[in-house]
Amino acid sequence: MGGKRVAVIGAGVSGLSSIKCCLDEGLEPTCFERSGDIGGLWRFEVGPSFSQS
């Protein structure tokens, strides 16, 4: 790329939006996420107290 490098902390909805904006502006974002998944609070797992039909 060759643009300025930018650190984005977290791959939740705000982090993903920030990455998109950086790319649109020709910047080089690097995302740091502590979990193995993206999505932040939008990501959830069905726990044992919930049932799926």
Backbone as CSV, one residue per row, in Angstrom:
resi,resn,N_x,N_y,N_z,CA_x,CA_y,CA_z,C_x,C_y,C_z
1,MET,0.810,-1.194,0.000,0.000,0.000,0.000,0.855,1.261,0.000
2,GLY,1.656,1.473,1.029,2.501,2.650,1.061,1.911,3.841,1.791
3,GLY,0.667,3.742,2.269,0.060,4.842,3.008,0.528,4.854,4.445
4,LYS,0.036,5.824,5.206,0.360,5.870,6.634,-0.266,4.672,7.326
5,ARG,0.441,4.162,8.313,-0.052,3.015,9.074,-0.888,3.505,10.252
6,VAL,-1.994,2.806,10.506,-2.928,3.163,11.571,-3.246,1.910,12.372
7,ALA,-3.253,2.016,13.699,-3.649,0.906,14.565,-5.117,1.072,14.936
8,VAL,-5.882,0.017,14.769,-7.286,-0.012,15.172,-7.394,-1.050,16.276
9,ILE,-7.892,-0.627,17.438,-8.013,-1.517,18.588,-9.440,-2.049,18.646
10,GLY,-9.589,-3.341,18.431,-10.893,-3.982,18.511,-11.534,-4.153,17.142
11,ALA,-12.131,-5.320,16.932,-12.783,-5.637,15.662,-14.288,-5.732,15.829
12,GLY,-14.825,-4.848,16.676,-16.273,-4.740,16.797,-16.804,-3.861,15.680
13,VAL,-18.046,-3.444,15.799,-18.659,-2.651,14.731,-17.896,-1.343,14.491
14,SER,-17.451,-0.681,15.540,-16.713,0.576,15.373,-15.335,0.344,14.773
15,GLY,-14.666,-0.702,15.213,-13.352,-1.014,14.667,-13.420,-1.375,13.193
16,LEU,-14.410,-2.172,12.812,-14.564,-2.550,11.414,-14.903,-1.341,10.552
17,SER,-15.740,-0.450,11.074,-16.059,0.783,10.350,-14.825,1.656,10.195
18,SER,-14.013,1.720,11.236,-12.775,2.500,11.182,-11.818,1.943,10.136
19,ILE,-11.726,0.629,10.067,-10.864,-0.003,9.067,-11.327,0.366,7.661
20,LYS,-12.627,0.311,7.427,-13.173,0.668,6.106,-12.845,2.108,5.757
21,CYS,-13.034,3.018,6.703,-12.737,4.435,6.459,-11.254,4.644,6.171
22,CYS,-10.401,3.959,6.910,-8.954,4.065,6.677,-8.602,3.608,5.268
23,LEU,-9.157,2.484,4.856,-8.879,1.971,3.518,-9.371,2.934,2.445
24,ASP,-10.548,3.521,2.673,-11.094,4.493,1.719,-10.194,5.715,1.571
25,GLU,-9.482,6.059,2.642,-8.600,7.231,2.638,-7.165,6.899,2.232
26,GLY,-6.918,5.648,1.869,-5.584,5.252,1.434,-4.610,4.973,2.566
27,LEU,-5.137,4.781,3.772,-4.303,4.457,4.925,-4.124,2.944,5.018
28,GLU,-3.192,2.521,5.855,-2.901,1.094,6.025,-3.250,0.674,7.455
29,PRO,-4.513,0.233,7.699,-4.912,-0.134,9.059,-4.428,-1.527,9.456
30,THR,-4.091,-1.662,10.737,-3.810,-2.956,11.347,-4.729,-3.075,12.549
31,CYS,-5.514,-4.146,12.596,-6.484,-4.324,13.672,-5.918,-5.260,14.737
32,PHE,-6.082,-4.874,15.989,-5.685,-5.692,17.132,-6.954,-6.098,17.874
33,GLU,-7.233,-7.398,17.907,-8.429,-7.934,18.553,-7.996,-9.016,19.534
34,ARG,-8.480,-8.938,20.775,-8.034,-9.910,21.783,-8.679,-11.282,21.620
35,SER,-9.861,-11.337,21.029,-10.484,-12.649,20.820,-10.151,-13.142,19.415
36,GLY,-10.538,-14.348,19.131,-10.267,-14.920,17.824,-11.312,-14.585,16.778
37,ASP,-12.330,-13.811,17.154,-13.445,-13.523,16.254,-13.650,-12.025,16.094
38,ILE,-14.320,-11.667,15.020,-14.687,-10.270,14.822,-16.166,-10.093,15.150
39,GLY,-16.595,-8.867,15.357,-18.003,-8.586,15.589,-18.303,-7.945,16.927
40,GLY,-17.415,-8.076,17.892,-17.624,-7.443,19.196,-18.921,-7.872,19.850
41,LEU,-19.715,-6.903,20.295,-20.972,-7.202,20.985,-22.036,-7.764,20.054
42,TRP,-21.839,-7.629,18.746,-22.790,-8.212,17.806,-22.642,-9.720,17.735
43,ARG,-21.513,-10.230,18.180,-21.278,-11.676,18.145,-21.756,-12.268,19.470
44,PHE,-22.508,-13.314,19.390,-22.966,-13.969,20.611,-23.074,-15.460,20.361
45,GLU,-23.104,-16.199,21.436,-23.287,-17.641,21.363,-24.503,-18.010,22.191
46,VAL,-25.230,-18.976,21.724,-26.393,-19.450,22.455,-25.894,-20.272,23.631
47,GLY,-26.282,-19.859,24.835,-25.846,-20.547,26.035,-26.770,-21.696,26.392
48,PRO,-26.449,-22.414,27.458,-27.252,-23.578,27.853,-28.665,-23.217,28.305
49,SER,-28.905,-21.960,28.695,-30.241,-21.579,29.152,-31.172,-21.254,27.984
50,PHE,-30.650,-21.236,26.765,-31.467,-20.965,25.587,-31.629,-22.250,24.788
51,SER,-32.773,-22.394,24.151,-32.975,-23.556,23.289,-33.250,-23.072,21.870
52,GLN,-32.808,-23.855,20.916,-33.065,-23.541,19.523,-34.132,-24.483,19.007
53,SER,-35.096,-23.937,18.302,-36.172,-24.776,17.756,-35.843,-25.217,16.364
